[in-house]
Amino acid sequence: MQQQADKIIQTLKAKGLRVTPQRFAVYADLLARSDHPTAEQITNHLNQDGPTSSQATVYSSLQALREVGLVREVLLEEGVCRYDANIEPHHHFRCQSCGAIEDIAWDQLQDLDLKALRPGLQVTHYEITLYGGYCNRCHPE
């Protein structure tokens, strides 16, 4: 446990961020999750045992972490911003029934042929989100 805390502190410092208790808590929470939570969900999780962080503090922590590349925003549904500490290239699957989000390894989907796009479009990066299916909890095999 202490080893992971030390690693989080080193990572924040290496990115030039001041280590605050709230920033540490937000980043640690995201690293421990794979559900791509919203800022509100992170706030609620951090405040389970009593208020410790305001939603504004969580938002500012998330923005600082995003700006230095430690987390990314994931937009999988209109008007909802989710956060992910997995910054490695990967795709997403979103269950149409329960809304669960699951990471899909980059190499599980074949590369797109970007040369097939109309001339003039310059793509710097992409990710694919798969919709319309069901997860194994909602539709067991």
Contact map, one row per residue, 1 for C-alpha under 8 A:
111110000000000000000000000000000000000000000000000000000000000000000000000000000000000000000000000000000000000000000000000000000000000000000
111111000000000000000000000000000000000000000000000000000000000000000000000000000000000000000000000000000000000000000000000000000000000000000
111111100000000000000000000000000000000000000000000000000000000000000000000000000000000000000000000000000000000000000000000000000000000000000
111111110000000000000000000000000000000000000000000000000000000000000000000000000000000000000000000000000000000000000000000000000000000000000
111111111000000000000000000100000000000000000000000000000000000000000000000000000000000000000000000000000000000000000000000000000000000000000
011111111100000000000000000000000000000000000000000000000000000000000000000000000000000000000000000000000000000000000000000000000000000000000
001111111110000000000000000000000000000000000000000000000000000000000000000000000000000000000000000000000000000000000000000000000000000000000
000111111111000000000001001100000000000000000000000000000000000000000000000000000000000000000000000000000000000000000000000000000000000000000
000011111111100000100001000000000000000000000000000000000000000000000000000000000000000000000000000000000000000000000000000000000000000000000
000001111111110000000000000000000000000000000000000000000000000000000000000000000000000000000000000000000000000000000000000000000000000000000
000000111111111000000000000000000000000000000000000000000000000000000000000000000000000000000000000000000000000000000000000000000000000000000
000000011111111111100000000000000000000000000000000000000000000000000000000000000000000000000000000000000000000000000000000000000000000000000
000000001111111111100000000000000000000000000000000000000000000000000000000000000000000000000000000000000000000000000000000000000000000000000
000000000111111110000000000000000000000000000000000000000000000000000000000000000000000000000000000000000000000000000000000000000000000000000
000000000011111110000000000000000000000000000000000000000000000000010000000000000000000000000000000000000000000000000000000000000000000000000
000000000001111111000000000000000000000000000000000000000000000000000000000000000000000000000000000000000000000000000000000000000000000000000
000000000001111111100000000000000000000000000000000000000000000100000000000000000000000000000000000000000000000000000000000000000000000000000
000000000001100111110000000000000000000000000000000000000000000000000000000000000000000000000000000000000000000000000000000000000000000000000
000000001001100011111011000000000000000000000000000000000000000000000000000000000000000000000000000000000000000000000000000000000000000000000
000000000000000001111111000000000000000000000000000000000000000000000000000000000000000000000000000000000000000000000000000000000000000000000
000000000000000000111111100000000000000000000000000000000000000000000000000000000000000000000000000000000000000000000000000000000000000000000
000000000000000000011111110000000000000000000000000010001100100000000000000000000000000000000000000000000000000000000000000000000000000000000
000000000000000000111111111000000000000000000000000000000100110000000000000000000000000000000000000000000000000000000000000000000000000000000
000000011000000000111111111100000000000000000000000000000000000000000000000000000000000000000000000000000000000000000000000000000000000000000
000000000000000000001111111110000000000000000100000000000000000000000000000000000000000000000000000000000000000000000000000000000000000000000
000000000000000000000111111111000000000001000100000000000100110000000000000000000000000000000000000000000000000000000000000000000000000000000
000000010000000000000011111111100000000000000000000000000000010010000000000000000000100000000000000000000000000000000000000000000000000000000
000010010000000000000001111111110000000000000000000000000000000000000000000000000000000000000000000000000000000000000000000000000000000000000
000000000000000000000000111111111000000001000100000000000000000000000000000000000000000000000000000000000000000000000000000000000000000000000
000000000000000000000000011111111100100001000000000000000000000000000000000000000011100000000000000000000000000000000000000000000000000000000
000000000000000000000000001111111100000000000000000000000000000000000000000000000000110000000000000000000000000000000000000000000000000000000
000000000000000000000000000111111100000000000000000000000000000000000000000000000000000000000000000000000000000000000000000000000000000000000
000000000000000000000000000011111111000000000000000000000000000000000000000000000000000000000000000000000000000000000000000000000000000000000
000000000000000000000000000001111111000000000000000000000000000000000000000000000001000000000000000001100000000000000000000000000000000000000
000000000000000000000000000000001111100000000000000000000000000000000000000000000000000000000000000111000000000000000000000000000000000000000
000000000000000000000000000000001111110000000000000000000000000000000000010000000111000000000000000010000000000000000000000000000000000000000
000000000000000000000000000001000011111111000000000000000000000000000000000000000111000000000000000000000000000000000000000000000000000000000
000000000000000000000000000000000001111111000000000000000000000000000000000000011110000000000000000000000000000000000000000000000000000000000
000000000000000000000000000000000000111111100000000000100110010000000000000000001110000000000000000000000000000000000000000000000000000000000
000000000000000000000000000000000000111111110000000000100000000000000000000000000000000000000000000000000000000000000000000000000000000000000
000000000000000000000000000000000000111111111000000000000000000000000000000000000000000000000000000000000000000000000000000000000000000000000
000000000000000000000000010011000000111111111100000000000100000000000000000000000000000000000000000000000000000000000000000000000000000000000
000000000000000000000000000000000000001111111110000011100100000000000000000000000000000000000000000000000000000000000000000000000000000000000
000000000000000000000000000000000000000111111111000000000000000000000000000000000000000000000000000000000000000000000000000000000000000000000
000000000000000000000000000000000000000011111111000000000000000000000000000000000000000000000000000000000000000000000000000000000000000000000
000000000000000000000000110010000000000001111111101110000000000000000000000000000000000000000000000000000000000000000000000000000000000000000
000000000000000000000000000000000000000000111111111110000000000000000000000000000000000000000000000000000000000000000000000000000000000000000
000000000000000000000000000000000000000000011111111000000000000000000000000000000000000000000000000000000000000000000000000000000000000000000
000000000000000000000000000000000000000000000111111000000000000000000000000000000000000000000000000000000000000000000000000000000000000000000
000000000000000000000000000000000000000000000011111100000000000000000000000000000000000000000000000000000000000000000000000000000000000000000
000000000000000000000000000000000000000000000111111111000000000000000000000000000000000000000000000000000000000000000000000000000000000000000
000000000000000000000000000000000000000000000110011111000000000000000000000000000000000000000000000000000000000000000000000000000000000000000
000000000000000000000100000000000000000000100110001111101100000000000000000000000000000000000000000000000000000000000000000000000000000000000
000000000000000000000000000000000000000000100000001111111100000000000000000000000000000000000000000000000000000000000000000000000000000000000
000000000000000000000000000000000000001100100000000011111110000000000000000000000000000000000000000000000000000000000000000000000000000000000
000000000000000000000000000000000000000000000000000001111111000000000000000000000000000000000000000000000000000000000000000000000000000000000
000000000000000000000100000000000000000000000000000011111111100000000000000000000000000000000000000000000000000000000000000000000000000000000
000000000000000000000110010000000000001001100000000011111111110000000000000000000000000000000000000000000000000000000000000000000000000000000
000000000000000000000000000000000000001000000000000000111111111000000000000000000000000000000000000000000000000000000000000000000000000000000
000000000000000000000000000000000000000000000000000000011111111100000000000000000000000000000000000000000000000000000000000000000000000000000
000000000000000000000110010000000000000000000000000000001111111110000000000000000000000000000000000000000000000000000000000000000000000000000
000000000000000000000010011000000000001000000000000000000111111111000010000000000000000000000000000000000000000000000000000000000000000000000
000000000000000000000000000000000000000000000000000000000011111111100000000000000000000000000000000000000000000000000000000000000000000000000
000000000000000010000000000000000000000000000000000000000001111111110000000000000000000000000000000000000000000000000000000000000000000000000
000000000000000000000000001000000000000000000000000000000000111111111110000000000000000000000000000000000000000000000000000000000000000000000
000000000000000000000000000000000000000000000000000000000000011111111111100000000000000000000000000000000000000000000000000000000000000000000
000000000000000000000000000000000000000000000000000000000000001111111100000000000000000000000000000000000000000000000000000000000000000000000
000000000000001000000000000000000000000000000000000000000000000111111100000000000000000000000000000000000000000000000000000000000000000000000
000000000000000000000000000000000000000000000000000000000000000011111111000000000000001000000000000000000000000000000000000000000000000000000
000000000000000000000000000000000000000000000000000000000000000011111111000000000000101000000000000000000000000000000000000000000000000000000
000000000000000000000000000000000000000000000000000000000000010011001111100000000011111000000000000000000000000000000000000000000000000000000
000000000000000000000000000000000000000000000000000000000000000001001111110000000011111000000000000000000000000000000000000000000000000000000
000000000000000000000000000000000000000000000000000000000000000001000011111000001111000000000000000000000000000000000000000000000000000000000
000000000000000000000000000000000001000000000000000000000000000000000001111100001111000000000000000000000000000000000000000000000000000000000
000000000000000000000000000000000000000000000000000000000000000000000000111111111100000000000000000000000000000000000000000000000000000000000
000000000000000000000000000000000000000000000000000000000000000000000000011111011100000000000100000000000000000000000000000000001000000000000
000000000000000000000000000000000000000000000000000000000000000000000000001111111000000000000000000000000000000000000000000000000000000000000
000000000000000000000000000000000000000000000000000000000000000000000000001111110000000000000000000000000000000000000000000000000000000000000
000000000000000000000000000000000000000000000000000000000000000000000000001011111000000000000000000000000000000000000000000000000000000000000
000000000000000000000000000000000000010000000000000000000000000000000000001111111100000000000000000000000000000000000000000000000000000000000
000000000000000000000000000000000000011000000000000000000000000000000000111110111110000000000000000000000000000000000000000000000000000000000
000000000000000000000000000000000001111000000000000000000000000000000000111100011111000000000000000000000000000000000000000000000000000000000
000000000000000000000000000001000001111000000000000000000000000000000011110000001111100000000000000000000000000000000000000000000000000000000
000000000000000000000000000001000101100000000000000000000000000000000011110000000111111000000000000000000000000000000000000000000000000000000
000000000000000000000000001001100000000000000000000000000000000000000111000000000011111000000000000000000000000000000000000000000000000000000
000000000000000000000000000000100000000000000000000000000000000000000011000000000001111100000000000000000000000000000000000000000000000000000
000000000000000000000000000000000000000000000000000000000000000000001111000000000001111110000000000000000000000000000000000000000000000000000
000000000000000000000000000000000000000000000000000000000000000000000000000000000000011111000000000000000000000000000000000000000000000000000
000000000000000000000000000000000000000000000000000000000000000000000000000000000000001111100000000000001100000000000000000000100000000000000
000000000000000000000000000000000000000000000000000000000000000000000000000000000000000111110000000000111100000000000000000000100000000000000
000000000000000000000000000000000000000000000000000000000000000000000000000000000000000011111000000000111100000000000000000000111000000000000
000000000000000000000000000000000000000000000000000000000000000000000000000000000000000001111100000011110000000000000000000000111100000000000
000000000000000000000000000000000000000000000000000000000000000000000000000000000000000000111110000011110000000000000000000000001110000000000
000000000000000000000000000000000000000000000000000000000000000000000000000100000000000000011111001111000000000000000000000000001111110000000
000000000000000000000000000000000000000000000000000000000000000000000000000000000000000000001111111110000000000000000000000000000011111000000
000000000000000000000000000000000000000000000000000000000000000000000000000000000000000000000111111000000000000000000000000000000011110000000
000000000000000000000000000000000000000000000000000000000000000000000000000000000000000000000011111000000000000000000000000000000000010001000
000000000000000000000000000000000000000000000000000000000000000000000000000000000000000000000011111100000000000000000000000000000000000001000
000000000000000000000000000000000000000000000000000000000000000000000000000000000000000000000111111110000000000000000000000000000000000000000
000000000000000000000000000000000010000000000000000000000000000000000000000000000000000000000110011111000000000000000000000000000000001000000
000000000000000000000000000000000011000000000000000000000000000000000000000000000000000000011110001111100000000000000000000000000000000000000
000000000000000000000000000000000110000000000000000000000000000000000000000000000000000000011100000111110000000000000000000000000000000000000
000000000000000000000000000000000100000000000000000000000000000000000000000000000000000001111000000011111000000000000000000000000000000000000
000000000000000000000000000000000000000000000000000000000000000000000000000000000000000001111000000001111101000000000000000000000000000000000
000000000000000000000000000000000000000000000000000000000000000000000000000000000000000011100000000000111111100000000000000000000000000000000
000000000000000000000000000000000000000000000000000000000000000000000000000000000000000011100000000000011111100000000000000000000000000000000
000000000000000000000000000000000000000000000000000000000000000000000000000000000000000000000000000000001111110000000000000000000000000000000
000000000000000000000000000000000000000000000000000000000000000000000000000000000000000000000000000000011111110000000000000000000000000000000
000000000000000000000000000000000000000000000000000000000000000000000000000000000000000000000000000000001111111000000000000000000000000000000
000000000000000000000000000000000000000000000000000000000000000000000000000000000000000000000000000000000011111100000000000000000000000000000
000000000000000000000000000000000000000000000000000000000000000000000000000000000000000000000000000000000000111110000000000000000000000000000
000000000000000000000000000000000000000000000000000000000000000000000000000000000000000000000000000000000000011111000000000000000000000000000
000000000000000000000000000000000000000000000000000000000000000000000000000000000000000000000000000000000000001111111000000000000000000000000
000000000000000000000000000000000000000000000000000000000000000000000000000000000000000000000000000000000000000111111000001000000000000000000
000000000000000000000000000000000000000000000000000000000000000000000000000000000000000000000000000000000000000011111100000000000000000000000
000000000000000000000000000000000000000000000000000000000000000000000000000000000000000000000000000000000000000011111100000000000000000000000
000000000000000000000000000000000000000000000000000000000000000000000000000000000000000000000000000000000000000011111110100000000000000000000
000000000000000000000000000000000000000000000000000000000000000000000000000000000000000000000000000000000000000000111111100000000000000000000
000000000000000000000000000000000000000000000000000000000000000000000000000000000000000000000000000000000000000000001111100000000000000000000
000000000000000000000000000000000000000000000000000000000000000000000000000000000000000000000000000000000000000000000111110000000000000000000
000000000000000000000000000000000000000000000000000000000000000000000000000000000000000000000000000000000000000000001111111000000000000000000
000000000000000000000000000000000000000000000000000000000000000000000000000000000000000000000000000000000000000000000001111100000000000000000
000000000000000000000000000000000000000000000000000000000000000000000000000000000000000000000000000000000000000001000000111111000000000000000
000000000000000000000000000000000000000000000000000000000000000000000000000000000000000000000000000000000000000000000000011111000000000000000
000000000000000000000000000000000000000000000000000000000000000000000000000000000000000000000000000000000000000000000000001111100000000000000
000000000000000000000000000000000000000000000000000000000000000000000000000000000000000000000000000000000000000000000000001111110000000000000
000000000000000000000000000000000000000000000000000000000000000000000000000000000000000011110000000000000000000000000000000011111000000000000
000000000000000000000000000000000000000000000000000000000000000000000000000000000000000000110000000000000000000000000000000001111100000000000
000000000000000000000000000000000000000000000000000000000000000000000000000100000000000000111100000000000000000000000000000000111110000000000
000000000000000000000000000000000000000000000000000000000000000000000000000000000000000000011100000000000000000000000000000000011111100000000
000000000000000000000000000000000000000000000000000000000000000000000000000000000000000000001111000000000000000000000000000000001111100000000
000000000000000000000000000000000000000000000000000000000000000000000000000000000000000000000111000000000000000000000000000000000111110000000
000000000000000000000000000000000000000000000000000000000000000000000000000000000000000000000111000000000000000000000000000000000111111000000
000000000000000000000000000000000000000000000000000000000000000000000000000000000000000000000111100000000000000000000000000000000001111111100
000000000000000000000000000000000000000000000000000000000000000000000000000000000000000000000010000100000000000000000000000000000000111111110
000000000000000000000000000000000000000000000000000000000000000000000000000000000000000000000000000000000000000000000000000000000000011111111
000000000000000000000000000000000000000000000000000000000000000000000000000000000000000000000000000000000000000000000000000000000000011111110
000000000000000000000000000000000000000000000000000000000000000000000000000000000000000000000000110000000000000000000000000000000000011111110
000000000000000000000000000000000000000000000000000000000000000000000000000000000000000000000000000000000000000000000000000000000000011111111
000000000000000000000000000000000000000000000000000000000000000000000000000000000000000000000000000000000000000000000000000000000000001111111
000000000000000000000000000000000000000000000000000000000000000000000000000000000000000000000000000000000000000000000000000000000000000100111
